[in-house]
Amino acid sequence: MGIKCNFNTLNYYKEQVSMLEKQFNPDMLYNRIVHFYIDKKGYSKEQANSIAQLVVQKEAQRRICKNEKCKHFTHDHVRNSETCLVANCECSEFTK
């Protein structure tokens, strides 16, 4: 017995997954920035770390809903801009 998969069902789930943004990974971003500034730009480790900290903080703030009742990340919103997916959150639109 094999697994039956309806083509329409498969497309539905693809659409649902594409509505969500990948979760923000600050560690990965931080490491990429530090290595870029050390390897490509020749900055010291301390300079690269301070730049990476600032960039990660700004990027995290950019991805947080500014609605006072919400404060969830973009990946917690449908299509990163519509209704919040967190239970008991009444936010209906991501506020920049």
CORSULJO-V29686 format. One record per backbone hydrogen bond with DSSP energy under -0.5 kcal/mol. NH is the residue of the N-H (numbers start at 0). CO is the residue of the C=O. E is the energy in kcal/mol with one decimal. If there is no record, write none. Layout:
nh:co:e
NH:CO:E
NH:CO:E
This chain:
nh:co:e
3:1:-0.5
9:5:-2.3
10:6:-2.2
11:7:-2.1
12:8:-2.2
13:9:-2.0
14:10:-2.3
15:11:-2.1
16:12:-2.2
17:13:-2.2
18:14:-0.9
18:15:-0.5
19:16:-1.4
25:23:-0.7
28:24:-1.9
29:25:-2.7
30:26:-2.5
31:27:-2.3
32:28:-2.3
33:29:-2.5
34:30:-2.4
35:31:-2.0
36:32:-2.5
37:33:-2.2
38:34:-2.9
39:34:-0.5
39:35:-2.3
40:35:-1.3
41:37:-0.5
42:36:-2.8
47:43:-2.6
48:44:-2.2
49:45:-2.2
50:46:-2.2
51:47:-2.5
52:48:-2.3
53:49:-1.8
54:50:-2.4
55:51:-2.6
56:52:-2.1
57:53:-2.3
58:54:-2.6
59:55:-2.4
60:56:-2.2
61:57:-2.1
62:58:-1.2
63:60:-1.1
64:71:-2.9
65:94:-2.8
69:66:-1.6
70:66:-0.9
73:62:-1.7
75:72:-1.7
76:73:-2.2
77:82:-2.5
78:18:-1.3
79:76:-2.1
80:77:-1.9
81:77:-2.9
83:90:-2.1
84:75:-4.3
88:85:-1.6
89:87:-0.5
93:80:-2.1
95:93:-0.5
